[in-house]
Amino acid sequence: MRSYLSIREKEKVIQFLSQEEYILIKDCLRKMKISHNDKNRHYVEGNIEKSFRVLKLFLRRRSDSLLKRITKKIVTQRIEANVDLSDFLMNIQIGKEIVLERLLLSSLDKDIILRSNIFINQFSDQYIYHVVHQYTKMKDRIILEKSQFIQEMNSDRLSILGKISSSFAHEFRNPLTTVKGFIQLIERKYKADEQTRPYFNMINTEIESLESNINRFLFLSKMPNVSDKMVYFDLGELVRYSSQFMNPRCVIEKISVKMQIPNKNIIMYGVPEQINQVLLNIMNNAIEALTEIDDHRKIDITLESSNNLATITISNNGKRIPQHLVENIFQPFVSTKELGTGLGLSVCKQIIEKHQGEIYITTNDKETSFSLKMRT
């Protein structure tokens, strides 16, 4: 038995489908799954009519160009209605079964019915393929457009925040410089004694803290403030200096610090003050993280150098950082601390990238590590 239909046989099947179209559509509407939440339900009957029209054309010349067109339109409706695509795919199967059942009840030759089934199954398979393909294509485009929109919005937001940060930072720095100068004059004039010296020390410490935060804002907004003078310096010596600077606080917090630094000189070209700022920021974060645990507290600092690449790793055994924070931890205004500004690590990232390096974080239940990779 041949598997194809002759032109005359095709016309008989097409004529039958045209005669039974009203009944077929009503059966489809009765049996198909149509969500009450579907805001495009009023299109369903029209789409069924179009599907039967395309089926007849498919039988006549087996072209899927019209099928692609109707699929694009229907998929667009499904996406706009925000309904489950699986329901629509199931409805294609239901529609196919209704047509096949109706054919079996027809007066057409059994041989023609059997070979018609092959065409109708092929049509159904092609329909499902184009629906899934078009749906995936459109969804991918929507996701890409949304992603681009979010990136543009984020970029605009950061640009605005950067300008605002710069403006506020300059507005704060000018009067702060004046206050700092007068405090120093008063301190020298009255020669602070044992009773007043702690207060002056406290005032100066707070002013330095404010200056540090202002510098972070200015660096974040890419305003020239921090020294940009590039020099050759010994990275190992700088790591030791930064560690010694933080040592008093580590002693107070009962934190053991272990350093592994090669005896050889590791020379790099950059701005030592800025690299020092990065090291102090990460060490300070490590100390603050360790104050939240009661177990043995430790910080491990290692410096390695190979193939003109230096790697500094600062690890602490504090609590694990949640994954949602890890993914955005170097973004401005993201902080693991309840009252943190979220600027420190963002500035660190900018400094390291300015030195053509990389900074990244790893965290688990045992330790959290920040690694810096820079050219030497």
Beta strands, then each sheet from edge to edge (+ up, - down):
strand 1: 231-234
strand 2: 255-260
strand 3: 267-270
strand 4: 297-306
strand 5: 309-316
strand 6: 358-363
strand 7: 368-375
sheet 1: 1+ 3-
sheet 2: 2+ 4+ 5- 7+ 6-
end
